[in-house]
Amino acid sequence: MTDRLIAGVIGFGVAGEFFHSRFLATNPNYELRGVVTTDAARAERARALAPTVEVFASAAEMLQSGQFDLVVVASPPALHVEHATAALERGAAVVVDKPFAPTVADANRIVEAAVAHDRPLVVYQNRRWDRDFRTIQRMLADGALGTPHTFESRFEWWKPELGQTWKSTTTVDAGGGVLLDLGPHLVDQAVQLLGPVRTVAHARLRILRDGAAADDDAFLELEHESAVVSRLSMGSLVGAMGPRFRLSGTKGTVVVEGLDQQERALRVDGAMPSDPGFDRDTRVAHVGAGDERSTVALDPGSYQDFYDAVAAAIRGEGPVPVDPRDAVRTMEILEEARRLA
């Protein structure tokens, strides 16, 4: 392909390196040309991704270096408005990592800038391309579970030590806390599966780890307009994760254990998205109805599909894969949950 889109990534932490730069560097639609980081070790890893990569010390320096077709904002949430609006003003399409922004007002400012500059804006809800989520989405569409009534979704991990990352010291006002870190995934998936939320029925936020600057344990109960109830759990001090998904309907219940394997392949195994079998997942979905039991193979899912769709949107060949207004509505739900808690 000779008309590759010139891409740059602001921030090279976990999100910037593993969930964005690696996909852009291996996707033939893009040429990864710029990465922003001031960390020497990260800069070395960024340059190793592609011979075209130049490392910059600031977002302003990268944006002034030339024209970018796409800029990915993977900086801390408090900087999302500044970085996204600056990129939009320079004429770039923009992908913003979650949380979209620390507040609904900030999220709307980014959307307004995209409208004003007539550039594509996308929020990185990559969990729509998880294999387990896509499987349950298909089962709902097929009517395999009958009429759904109760949905449970968890994103839990064991991180008893706070570590030295920005997440450990970021306050709620600056976009910190597990509710804004993991809540955007769980709320977005619940809405995609079961429709708009009528009300946040219950919310609980806790700080369990000594010295944590914001909530590290959260629970939400949402009532959808479809009358389905969603129970969403997220936490950083859970030594054994519960089922990732459990959805019950009038014809049975589907359960999926464990997390989608794409993140592990990237962060633990050191794989690249272009490696053969990268998006392979050995898990299955378990379906039960009384004494009846069966298993269902997981449907295909790949985060690379997100960036394929972004490229098509930039070229005017299709819609953006995630409407930023979906992310604004998610932020509204999260803000209401925090108010209740």
MIDREN-84730 format. One record per residue (C-alpha): x, y, z; residue in one letter. Coordinates in steps of 0.1 Angstrom, whole numbers, plus 2048, in hexadecimal, padded with zeros to 3 digits. Example, Ala and Ser with C-alpha at 12.3 -4.5 7.8 and 13.67 -1.06 7.14 Angstrom:
BEGIN
87B7D384EA;8897F5847S;
This chain:
BEGIN
800800800M;80F8227F6T;7F5838806D;7FC82F82AR;7EE846845L;808858859I;80285087EA;81085E89FG;80A8528C3V;80B86A8E1I;8168568FFG;8298358FFF;81D82491FG;80A80491FV;7EE812909A;8048248F1G;81E8088EDE;8097E98EEF;7E67F38E3F;7EE80D8C9H;81280F8BCS;8157EA8B7R;7F57E98A2F;7FE80788EL;8217FA887A;8147D9879T;7F57E6867N;7FC7EC841P;7E3809842N;7FB81E857Y;81E82B859E;82783187EL;83C85087DR;83B86089FG;83A8568C4V;83B86D8E2V;84E862900T;86A870916T;87484E924D;894841915A;88C81C917A;869822908R;8788378ECA;88F81B8E3E;8728028E1R;85E81B8CCA;87A81F8B2R;87D7F98B0A;8597F68A4L;860805882A;87C817870P;86583586AT;85F83D88FV;86C85D89DE;86A8648C2V;85F8868CFF;8618958F1A;83E8A58F0S;81E8A48DDA;8238C78D0A;8458BE8C2E;83689F8B0M;8188B28A2L;82F8CE895Q;8478B5884S;82F8AF867G;80C8A585CQ;7FD88686DF;7DE87585FD;7D8865881L;7E286E8A4V;7DC8568C1V;7D88668E3V;7E584D8FCA;7F1866916S;7E286893AP;7BD87193AP;7C3894947A;7D689D927L;7BC88E90FH;7AA8AF908V;7CB8C2902E;7DA8A78EBH;7BB89D8D8A;7B08C18D0T;7D48CA8C6A;7D58AD8ADA;7B28B58A0L;7BD8D989AE;7DA8CC886R;7C28B986FG;7C889687CA;7AE87C883A;7B18728A8V;7AD8528BCV;7AA8588E1V;7B283C8FAD;79A836917K;79084692DP;78585F912F;78A87C92BA;788882950P;76589194ET;747892937V;74E8B7931A;7718B0926D;76589490FA;74C8AB8FFN;7688C58F9R;77B8AB8E4I;75C8A18D0V;7548C68C9E;7788CB8BDA;7748AE8A5A;7548BC897V;7638DF894A;7818D1880H;76D8B786ED;78589B876R;77E877880P;77F8718A6L;77F84D8B5V;7818418D8V;7958218DDY;77B8088EAQ;7907EA8DFN;77C7D28F5R;7617D28DBR;7797BC8C8W;77E7A38E4D;77677F8D9R;7607788F8D;74C7988F3F;7477928CER;73B76F8D6T;72177B8EFI;7167968D7Q;71077C8BCR;6FD7658D4M;6E67818DDL;6E078A8B9A;6D87658B2D;6C07638CFG;6D47458DEA;6CE751901L;6AA75D8FDG;6A177E90CT;6BE78A921P;6B8796945H;6D8797959T;6FC79F94DF;71B79D962E;73D7AA956S;75E7AB969R;7807B9963F;7957B1981E;7BA7AC988W;7D37A79A4W;7E97C69A8K;7EE7C99CEP;80C7E09C8E;8068039BBL;8258059A5G;834824997Q;81C82B97AT;80884B975W;7E883697DK;7F48319A1S;7F68579A8T;7DA865992T;7BD8739A5T;79887099AV;79889498ED;7B588C976A;7A486D969G;7B2853981G;7A1836992G;795814987V;77382097EL;781836962L;79C81D959D;7867FE955L;76380C957G;763819933P;7697F5926H;74E7E593BL;734800937V;73A802911D;7377DC90DQ;7177DB922A;7077F690DV;7127E68ECQ;7037C58F7L;6E37D0908L;6DB7F38FDG;6D981690EP;6DA819934V;6BB826945R;6CB82C967T;6E982497DV;6D7811998A;6F580C9AFH;71A8159B1A;73580E9CAR;75981B9C9L;7748119E1R;7998179E7I;7A87F69F4L;7CD7FB9EFR;7E1811A07D;7ED8319F6G;7D682E9D7A;7CD8509CAA;7AB8469BDA;7928299BDD;7A08079B5D;7807F29BAD;75F7FA9AAA;73C7EB9A5F;7207F898FL;6FD7EC98AE;6EC7F996AL;6C87F795FE;6C57F7939H;6A7804926E;6A27E091BS;69C7D7940A;6BD7C3942V;6D27C8961V;6F87CA95DS;70F7C597AR;7327D1974L;7507CA98BS;7737D7988M;7907D59A1G;7B57D59A5S;7B77BF9C4L;7A679F9B8V;7BC7809BBG;7A576A9A7A;78F77998CM;76B76F989G;75B768968P;76378294ER;73F780941F;71F77094CR;6FF778939L;6DE768942S;6BF76692DG;69E75492BT;6AE736919K;6CF73392CG;6EF743938T;711747928V;73174A93CV;754753930V;772751947E;792764944G;79D78292FL;7A1785909D;7C4779900Q;7CE7968EAQ;7DB7AB907E;7EF78E915R;7FE7878F3A;8097AB8F1L;8157B2914R;820790921V;82A77C903D;83979A8F0G;8267918D1A;81F7A98B4M;7FC7AB8A4P;80B79F883S;81877F893D;80675F887P;7EA7558A0G;7ED7758B3F;7C87788BAD;7C47538C2R;7AF74C8E2D;7AC72A8F1T;78E732908R;76A728901V;74873490CA;73571E923H;70F71C91FV;6F770E938G;6D270993CA;6CA6F495BG;6DC6D2956D;6E46D9932E;7086E492BR;71B6ED90BS;7397018FFT;73B71A8E4V;75B7248D1A;7637488D3L;75D75E8B5D;77A7708A3P;7867918B1G;7A47A78ABS;7AE7C98B6Y;7BE7CE894Q;79A7D0886D;7967F1899F;7B3801887Y;7A87F3866D;78780586CA;798825877V;7AC825856A;78C820842A;77B83D855A;79885584FI;79784C829R;771852829G;76A82E822E;755827841G;749833863P;760836882V;761815894P;7578268B6V;7418448B6D;75085D8CFP;72D8658DBR;72B8428E8D;74984A8FEA;73886A90AV;71A856915R;73183D926T;74185A939M;71F867943E;717845952I;739844964L;734867972E;71185E97FE;72083E98FA;73A8539A1R;72086C9ADR;70B84F9BBL;72983F9CBA;
